[in-house]
Amino acid sequence: AQKITQTQPGMFVQEKEAVTLDCTYDTSDPSYGLFWYKQPSSGEMIFLIYQGSYDQQNATEGRYSLNFQKARKSANLVISASQLGDSAMYFCAMREGSAGNNRKLIWGLGTSLAVNP
Amino acid sequence: NAGVMQNPRHLVRRRGQEARLRCSPMKGHSHVYWYRQLPEEGLKFMVYLQKENIIDESGMPKERFSAEFPKEGPSILRIQQVVRGDSAAYFCASSPPGLAGSGTDTQYFGPGTRLTVL
């Protein structure tokens, strides 16, 4: 079964508007971390935002915020005031557990975001 | 502060040749990870290393693939006798020393090496 599910293969948003990219996850471990990365057409993988399972507040980083709903196991990325440069693939990833040697990230298939002028 | 460095950025090999991919982590980072991305897919974990130690290689194919992170120098991902199915983007990431379970273990990625096997 998919541990990270991104149900939107592609999304469109008008410049300057906000957009929400969905991510649901599946884990039985009470301790985990959730990450969002951006991959523009040039191919590099850029870290955007992190949410820990025990964090009391939703993470925010500039125009990026994470709508973390633990009971629903969702960690949606919200991008406010979209810019043309936001056009890219967006990946949600999870690290399960907090054991010292368990650091591998499990990835979703990504959502392609296109920002229209 | 330079980011994660990977070279080469593009690598073309013929079937049966060897591919050697290099990764220099960010300054101060002691953990290195390798991931593979097939076309139109997310990343798949391959291996996690610290200096001179392989910590988790649960994602590495059993044959032809090996990784090392020596005391001096970059981490190397080595693929022997490449086949067409090895064609992919290979990403290296690094993270600072610190406890897993905190945001300090965020992984920062290099630009990737795109391997094409003819």
Interface residues (C-beta under 8 A of the other chain):
Chain A: I4 S31 G33 F35 Y37 S42 G43 E44 M45 I46 F47 Y50 G52 F91 A93 R95 G97 S98 A99 G100 N101 N102 R103 K104 L105 I106 W107 G108 L109 G110
Chain B: H31 Y33 Y35 E41 G42 L43 K44 F45 Y48 I55 D56 S58 G59 A89 F91 A93 S95 L99 A100 G101 S102 G103 D105 T106 Q107 Y108 F109 G110 P111 G112 R114
